[in-house]
Amino acid sequence: MQSVSSSVRPPFLSHLGTAAQPAQPAQPGRRGAEDTALSRRHASGATNSAVSRALPLVVGVAGLSFSRRRRLSRNSGATAHHPRSAVVRHALEPGSSPVSQIRNFSIIAHIDHGKSTLADRLLEMTGTVAKEDMKSQLLDSMDIERERGITIKLNTARMSVNEDGHDYVLNLIDTPGHVDFTYEVSRSLAACEGALLVVDATQGVQAQTIANVTLALEADLEIVPVLNKVDLPSADPDRVCKEIEDVVGIDCSNALLCSAKTGQGVPEIIKSIIENVPAPHMDEKHEKMRLLVFDSFYDNYRGVIAMFRVVDGSISKGQKIRFKASGKEFIVEEIGIMVASTRKPVQKLSVGEVGYVCANIKSVGDARVGDTIIEAGSENEIEALPGYTEATPMVFCGLFPAESGEFDNMKTAFERLSLNDAALFYEPENSVALGLGFRCGFLGVLHMEVIKDRLEREYDLELIVTAPSVEYQIQMKDGTESTIQFANMLPPPHQVAEIREPYCLLEMIVPEDHMGACMELATQRRGIYRTTSFLTQGRALLEYEMPMAEMIRDFFAELKSRSRGYASMDYRVLDYRNNDLVKLEVDINQTTANPLAQIVHRSRALEFAKKITAILQENIPAQQIKVIIQARIGTHIVSSRTIKAVRKDVLAKCYGGDISRKKKLLQKQAAGKKRMQAIGKVNVPSEAILAVIKNT
C-alpha cells in the first residue's frame, strides 16, 4: 500500500505567501461585454455588500490572492472590480447551472470524528460564509446536536468555487449519522453522487463508520476517504488507512489528510470532490419534473418546507405540484437554495440542483421523506422514484408528566413537536399508578432520548419515562396475527400460538483486552455469536445477532462500563423470530400492577422476577397491613417478598397482671389486622415504580 502521508499542506491560509498565478483574463465577445457592463454597474455602487460576500472564492493560490485583493479594494473604497466575477455569477446562476458543473456530496462519519467541523471549514474556505459570521457547528441548529456532537436534523448548503478556471457548484447535504435515522440517511444519500468518508486518524474505524459506509455503498456513491485530526501527536494515518482497507474494503492509496480544526488539507478535499465525485446523471427519457424529497420541517410562518433534489426536469415558482405518495397538490409559493442555513429564493431550479419549496403545506405528513414531487396532472404518466417507505417506530415507552396538572401542557408540546417529526407516534394513556400520559413510539433509543430532552428543555416539562419496549408479532391459535408494543396488550396465554420478537445485527468494536467481558455481556443478553475480526493489533470487531429488547435495556451503558469507555457499537434490524417469551406480571397484595408488566424470555424470567420484587420491597414503606409482593407467569409464582405490617405495642400498658390479659390484647389486635388485611389497600409510591423501571 502506498503511503498517504506524503503531502500535507500547512494550516489553511498559510500558503498565501507563495507565488500567486495570474488570473485568467476574460474572453472577448458576448461574455466579455457582460463583464464590462457588470463592472460599470459595480462602479456606480449598484451592488450591495451582501451580494458581494456571496460571490464564490476561488479555490487555489490564484483565487485566494484575488479574494484578498477584492477585500482590500472594498475596504479602501475603490470601485474597480475584477472582470471574472461576472462570469462566475452568470455560470453559477440557480436554474441555469450546467449539469457537468454540479457536484452533490455528503459527509459520513462516526460520532465526534469531525464531520460538522469539516463542513464549517468547507463553508469558510469557499466563501459561502463570511469569516465574521462563522461559528462552530454552523449546520447544527439544535442545542442537543452541539452538546452530543451528533447530527439529528440534516441541513444543506450550496457552495460555489472555481478550479482551473472553471466554475462549480458544490451541494453539501449534511446527514444524520445514527442508526435510528437510517431511512432518512438513505434518502439523503440517494440525492448525492459521492460522499466524504471522514475517519479520525487517532481512533480509526468505529462501528458507526462501517454502518454509514454500507449505506453509501448500497447507494452506489463514489467514496472519498479523508483522515481527520492528522495534526494531533497521536495520529497514525498509515494504521488507519490499513484498517479502512481491511475492514471497509476501500482503496486508501490516495486518501486525503486534513485537520478540520485548522483547515490543513481542506483545499485538496475541495479539489478531490470536483475531480472524483461524478456530475448528476441527466436522463433524456424523463423530461418531466421529478423531485426527491429528502427532508421536511415546519416553519411557524411558512408552514412545511420540503428539501429536495431535482432528478428530472425543472421546477419554477407558481407551478402546481403533487406529492406522489400522499396525493396532495399545492401551488409553489417560493423555491430557493440554502446558503449556510439561510434560505435564498430563486425563480427556477433544474436537473441536479438542490433546494427547498414552500407551498402552504400544513402537515409534515403531506411531505414525507422519500416522496416524489411531480407536476400536477401527470401522476398517471410519471413513476415515483424508488425507495419510499413510511417510517416505522421500533422502540416504545410511556411518557407521563411528573405533576398531573401538566397533562394539557404536555399534549400541546406533543402536537407542536409532531409538526416537525412525522416519525413520532403518540396516543393518550391512563395509568392507575402514573395518571394521564402518552404511549409513544420512536425510531430508536436515541430518537426517544432526543424527544424527551426537547420536551423538557423547550416546553419546561418534568417527565416520567417507563421502561422501553419493542414491537412484537403475535400469532393466534385461530390463525390471526396482530402486533403489540406493551405487555398489557398481550392476549391470554391459552389464545397465543407464538410470539415473535425483532432481532438486530450488533457490531461491537472493542479493545482486545476487554473482549472476554464484552462477549460475556452479549451472551447474557441472549446474543448469538457470528464472527470476530481483528482490525489491528489491540482492536477487534465482534458480530452478534441479538434480540432488540435486550439491546435497548441499558446495553450500551453496560458495554462502555466493561470496556472502560473504549468500545463502540452499531446495530441494524434483521427480522422477527419466534421465541419462548412470557408475560411477567407483578401482584401487590393480589392486585396486579400493570405498569410493571414485562415480556421476557422464559430463561431470564426468574432473574427479572427476583430483581423486581427486591426493588419493590426496598422502596415500598411499611403499611398497617402485611404487604405481599409476587412476580408471576400466568398463575405460577416465580418470586415473592413480604413487607411486615407496622404493629402497635399493645402490651406497653401491661406492667403486670396475669398472662391471659396479655393474650386477650394480642388476639384483639390480630383480629383487627385480619379485618384490615381484607379491606385495606397498599399505598405504592411512584418512586417505587420508577425504581423498577430504571433498574430492570
N, C-alpha and C positions, 0 to 999 in steps of 0.2 A: 504494500500500500504506500502510495506517495505521501510524503509529509505535508500536512496542511498548514504548518506554521512558518512557511517560507516568506510570506509578505503580509505584514500587519502595519497598517498606517498608524501614525501617531494620533493623539486625540484630535477630534474634528476642529476645523478652523485653524489648526496649527500649520497647515500646508499653504496658507495664504502667502507666505513669504517666498514660495517657489515662483519660478518664472511663469508668467501667465501667457497663454496663447492668444493671439489677436482674435477679436470677434469677427465672425464672417460678415461681410457687407451684404446689404440687401440686394436681391436680384433685380435687374431692370425690368420694366414692363408694368402690368396692372398692379401686382403686389407692391412694387416699389412706389407707385403712385399712391397707393393706400397708406404706405408707411409715411410718405411725405405729408399727406393730408392729416393723418393722425398726429404726427409730430407738431404740426401747426396748431391743432386743437389743444394739445398739451401746453403749448407755449402760451395760448390765450387763457389758460387756467380753467379749462372746462372739465378736467378730470379731477375728481376728489381724491383724498388720500386713501380712503378705504379701498377704492378700485386699484390704486397703485400698489397697495400692500398685497392685494390678491393676485397680482401678476406673479407667475412662477419664477422661482430662482433657477438658474442653470446649474445642473449638477456637474461639477468638474472645476478645474482651476480657472478656466476662462470665464465660466458663468459666475463663479463666486466673485471674481475680480469685477465683472460687470455690475453684479449686485451691489458691491461695495461702492462703485462709482455712483450708482443711482442714489444710494443713501446719502453719500456726501453731497451730491448735486442737490437733492431735495432739502437737506439741512441748510445749505448755503443760500437757498433761494434761487438757484439757477433754473432757467427754463428750458435748457437743452435736454433732449430725450433721445435715447438710443433707438435707431430705426428698427431693430429686430423685435421690439415689443409689440408692434402692430402685427407682425407675422405670428407671434405666439398667441396673441388674443384671437386672431382670426382662425388659426388652426385648431385651437382647443375650445372653440365655442360649443357649449352643450347643444346637442341636436344635430350638429354637422361635423362632429369629430370623425375622422376616418377610422374604420374598424381596426385596421392594421396598426393604429397608433394607440390603442386602448389595451391596458393590462389590468385584469381583475384578479386580485390575490387576497389571501387570508394569512393570518399568523396563528400557528398552533403550537402549544407548549404545555408543559406541566405547571402546576401552581408554583408561583414565585421563581420562575425561570427567566423573567424579564420581558414578557410579551407586551405588556402595557407600556413599559419604559421604551422599548424599541419603537412602538407606534409613536410615542412622543417625539423621538429623535427624527423619525421619518417626516412627521408633520413640520418639525422645526427646520430641518435641513432642505426641504423642498420649498420653503417659504409659504406654506399653507397657513401657518400661524405665526404672527409677529412675535419676536422674542419677548416683548413686554407683556404679551397676552398669554404666554406659555405658563402652564402649571403642570405639576406631576400628575400622571394618570389622567390625562385630559379627556380620553374617551370613556373613562369610567365615571358615570354620573351619580351613582349611589354611594352613600357613606359606607354601606356594608361591603361594597366591592373594594373600596380603598382599604378598609380595615383588614379584610380577609385575604387581600391580594388575589382576588379572583374576578372573572368577568361573568356577570349574571345576565345583564341586558346588553345585547350586541349593539354596535354602532358602526357607522360607515364614514369614510372621509374621501373626498376627491382631491387628488394632488396632481399638479402639472409640473413637468420637468422638461429639460432639454438635454439631449445626449447626442454627441457627434453631429450637432447642427439640426437634429430632428426633434420635434415636439411630441411629447407623450402624455397621456392621461393615465394615472395610476389610481385605481379604485381599491382602497383598503376596506375589507369587510371584516370587522373585528367580531369574533365568535366567542360564545361561552365555551369553556373547555371541560366542564364537569360532566360526568356520565349521566346525571339526571336530565341534562338538556341535550341528549344525543340526537333526538329528532330535529331540534332547532339547528344544531350544528350541521347535520347532514344537508338541510335545505340551504344553509348559508354557503357550504362548500359547493353545492350544486350551482351556485351563482358565480363561482370562480373557475379559473383555468389553472391556477397554481397556488402553492402555499409555501410559506417560510416555516420550516421546522426548527424552532428555537430550542436548544438544549443547553443547560447550564454546564459550562466547562469544568466546574468544580464538583458537581454532583453526578453528572452523567445521565443515562437513560433512567427514567422513572416509569411507574406503572401507567400513569395517565398519558405519558408520551406515546406508549405503544397503542393505547386506545385511540388517540387522536390521529396517529399515522394510519391506523387501519381504516378509519372513516375516509381519510384523504385518498388512500389508495383505491377504496371502493368507488369513490367519485372520479377516479382516473385523472387526478391532478398531477401536474409537474411539481415535484417537491424539491425545494432548495434548502439543504441543511445549513444551519447557522449555529455556530458555537458562541454563546454569550458569556460575558464576565471573564474574558481572557486576560483582563488587566489585574486580576487578583493573584496573589502569590501562589495559592493552592490550585490554580487552574492547570489542567492536564489535557490539552486538546488531542494529543495522539491517542491517549487511552480512551477518551470519549468517542473519538472517531471510530475506533475499533469496535466499541460497544454498539454504536449505531449500525455499523455494517454487519455485525454478527447477529444482533437481536432483531433489528428492523429490516435489514436487507437492502439498505440504500447506499449507493456508492458515495463515499465521502472524500474521494481524492481531490475534489475541488470545493470542499466545504469552506464556508466563509467564517473568518474570525472577527469578532467585534466585541465592543463594550458599549452596550446601550446607554449606560450611565454617562460616559464621557463622549460618546459619538465616534469612537475609534472604529474604523471599518464600515461605517454606515454608508458612505458614498459607493463603496464596492457592492453593497447589498442592493442599492437602487439600480446600479448598472446591471447586476445579475438578474433582477426582476425583469428589466427590459429585454435582456438577451435570452433568458431561459423560459419565462412564462409565455405560453402561446397567446396570440391575439384571439378574441372571441370568434367563434365559427359563425359564418353567415350562410344560412340555408336559403338558397334561391327558390326552393319549392314552397316555402312558407313566407309569403309576403305580408299576410295579415298579422295584426298585432297579437303577440303573446308575451305576457309579463309573468315572471316568477316572484311570488310574494315570499320573502324570507324573514320578515319581521313586521309586527304591527304594534302600535301603542296608542294610548288615549291621551289626547291633549284637551285641557279644560276649555280652550277657546275654539279649537278647530275640529274637535271630535276625533275619530280614529284616523291615524296617519299610517299608511301602509308603505313599507320599504320594499322596493322591487328591483329586479334586473330585467332589462329589455332583452328578450330572447329572439323575438322576430318582430319585424315591422317597426312602428314608432307610435308614441303617444303624445297628444297635444292638449293644451288647455281648452276646455269647453266640450271635449269629446265625451260621448256616453259610453260607459264601460260596464262590464258584467263580471262578477266573480263566479267562475265556473262551478266550484263545489257548492257554495252557498246559494247560488242562483239570484243574488241580489244585484240590482242595477243602480248606478249612480252617474251623475254628471260631474266631470272633473272640474273642480274649482281652482285647484293650484297643483302644479307639478314643479319639482325642483331637485337640486342636488344638495348633499350635505358637505359642508366645508368646515371640518373641525367642530362638530356638534352644533353648527349653525346652519339653519335652513336658508337656501338661496333660491328663490323662484326663477324658473326659466319658462320659455314658451313651448319647447319640444325636447324630447329625448328619443334617441334612435338605438339601433342594434348595438348591444354590448355595453351600453351605459347603465349606470346605477343611480337611482334617485328615489323620491318619495312622491306620494299622491295624497291630496286632501280632496274629499268628495262628499262632505257632510255625512260621513258614516257614523252611526250612533253606537254600534256594538263591535267589540273586538271579534266576536263570534262570526260576524259577517265578512271579516277579512283575515281568515286564519292563515297561519304559517304553512307554506307549501301549496296554497291555492294558486290558480292560474287566472290572470286578468285578461279578458278578451274584449273585443268591440261588441257592444250590444247589438243583437240581431244576427250574430254569426255563430251562435252556440251549436248549431247543427252542422256547421262546416268545419269547425276547428276542434281538434282534440286537445284535452288538457295535458299539461306537462306531467311526466311520470313522477311517482314518489310521494304523492299526497296521502297522508293518513291523519286521522284525528288523534290528538294527544290522549293517552290512556293513563289515568292515575295508577301508581304502583304501590304507594305507601299511604296508609290511612291512620287517622288518630282523631280523638275528640279534643276540641278546644273549648274551655269554659272560662268565663270571667271570674276572677277571684272574689269579686263582690257582685251579688246577684243583681243589683241595681244598674250595673254596667252593660246588661244584655242589649239594650237598644242601641247604645253607642257601638258595641261590637258588631251588631247587624249592619249598621251604617258603614263601618270600616270595611267589612267584607264586600259590601256592594260596590264601594269605590275601588277596592283592590282588584275585584274581578273585572273591572273595566280594562285593566292593563294586563291581565293574566287569564287567557282563555283556558289554560290547563288547570286552573284552580276549581275544585269541586267542593261544594259545601251544602249542607242541609240542616235545619234545626233539629236539636235532640234534647230530650228532657231526661235528666238522670236524677234518681232518687237521692243519691249522695252528693252530687255536684251541682244540681239545679239545671237551669236552662243554658244551653250552649249550642255548639255546632259539630256535626260529624263531617270531617274534611278528608279530601283525597288529594295527594300530591304526586309529582313525578318521581320523587325520591326523597331521601332523608335530608339532603341539602336544601331542596326546594321547601320542605317542611320548616326547616330552621330559618330560612330567609323570610318566609311568610310570617312566622311567629315574631321574628325580630322587627319586621316592618310594622306589624300591628302594635307592638309595644312602644316603638320609637315614634312613629308618625301619628299614632292615634292615642298615645298615652294610656294604654290598657295594661292591666296586670292579669296574666293568663295562667290557667292550669291546663297542662297538656297530659292526656292519657297516654298509655303505652302504645307505640306504633304497631300497626298490624299490616298484613298484606291481603291481597285478594285470593280467595280460594274458590276452586271449581268443585261443585257438589254434584255427584251422580246419584240420583234417587233410585230406589228399587223398582219404581213404576216406569223407569226409563227416561224420565225428565231430567234436565240439567238446569242448574242455577249457579249464580256466583254470590258470594258473601264477602264482607270486609271485616266483620266483627264477630266475636264468639257468640254473642247473644242472638245472632241471626241464624245460627246453626240449627237445623231441624232435629227432632228427637232421633237418637241413635238407631232405633229399630226401622226408621224410614230411609236411612242413608246406606247406599251400596258402597261408595268410595268417596274419598276426599283427596283432591289433587292440589298441590301447592307449587308456587313458582320456584324454579331453580335458576341460579346465575353462575356464570363462569367467573371465578375470582382469581385475579392475578396479584401476587404479592412480590415485591422486590425487597428482600431482607438482607441484612449483614450475615455473612456465613457463620459468625459466632452465635447468632441467635436463631438459627434455622430450627433447631430442636424445639425450642419454646413456641415458635410460631406454628410449626407443624402440629404440635400437641394441641394448640388452641383451635386450629382448623378441624382437627379430628373430634374434639369435644363438641364442636358445633355441627356435627354430622356431615362434615365435608368429605367428598370423595376425591382422593388423590389422583392427579393426572400425570404431571411431569415436573421435573426440576431441571432448570437450565442455569449454568454458571455463566454470568455475564463477563465478569473479570475476576481477578483474584480478590476474594473477600466479599463478593456480592452474588446473590442467586435469585432466580425468578421461579417462584412456586405457583403452580396452577392447580386449583381445586374446583370441583363442582359442589356448590353449597346451597341449601335452602335459603331463600331470600329472607324468610322470617328470622333465621338465626343470624344473618349478616347485619340486619338493621338493629339488633339488640346490642348496642354499645360494642360491636365487634372491633371497629376502628380504634376506639379508645384503648381497648384491651391489647390490640396489636401494637400500638405505639408504646404502651407500658412494657410489654415483654421485649421489645426491640430497643428500648431506651430512646425512642423517638426517631429512629433511623429508617424504619420501614415505611413503604408507601403501597397503596393498593388501588385497584380499579376493578370494576365488575360490569358485566352486561347480562341481561336476562336471556336465558336459553329457552326453557319450555316449562310445562306443567307436568308433574309426576305424581302418581298415586303413592301415598304413604300411610302408615298406621298412625293416623292423627286422632286425637281425642279432645273432648272439651273438658277442661279442668275448671270446676266451679268451687266457690268458697261460700260456706254457710256460717253465719254468726248467730248462735242460738236458734238454729233451724230456719233462719231467714237468709235467703240467697242474696249475696252482694253482687249484683250484676256488673258493676264497673270493674270487678276483679276477675271476671271470667276470661280464660285464655284458651286458645287452640294450641296444643303442644304435641310433640311426638311421644308415644307411649313410653319409649325408653328414657325420656327425660322428665316424665310426669312426677315421679317421686322426688326428684331434685327440686323442681319448681314448687311442689306442694309443701315440702319442709321449709323452704325459704320463705314462702308467703305466710304460713302460719306463725313462724318465728317472728317475722317483722310485725305482724298484727298483734301478737302477744306483747311485744315491747312497746307498741305505740298506742294501744287502747288502754285508757286508765281503768282502774278497778271500779266496779259498779256495786250497787246494793245487792245485786244478784250475781250468781256464778255465770261467767261468760265462756261458752264452749265454741272454739274455732275449729272448723273442719274443712279440709280440702278433699273433694271427692270427684270421681269419674263416674257419672251416672249415679248409682246408689252405692258404689263401692267407696268406702272411706280410705283415703290414701295417707293422710296425715291429720293429727288432731293435737290441739293445745288447749289448756284451760287457764282462765284467769279467775282466781279465787275471789269470792264476794267480800266486800267490806263488812266486818262483823263488829257490832257494838258489844262492849264488855258488860253484859247484863249482870255479872256476878260481882261487879265492883262494890255494890251496896251491901253484899252479904259478907259482913265481917265476922260472922259466927253463925251458930244455929245448926240444925240438922241438915244432912246431905240431901234429903228429899226436897227441901226448899230450893236448893240449887238446881236439882234435876227438873223441877217444875218450871223454873225460869228458862232453862235451856230448851225444854220441849216447846214452850210457848214461842220462843224465838225461832225455832226450827219450823214450826207451823206457819209463822208469818213469812219466813223466807220461801216456803213452798208455794204459798199463795202468790207472792211477788214474782217467783220464777215463772208461774203460769201466765201472768198477765203483764209482766214487766217487759220493757223494751231496752235494748242496748244502745247507748249513745256512742256511735262510731265517729270520731272527729275526722275531718277531711285530711288532716295531716297524716293519719294512719294510711288512708288510701293512696295519698301521694307518695308515701314512703315505699309502698309496694310497687307502684308504677315506676319509680326511679331505680329500684334495686332488683328488678326482675327482667 
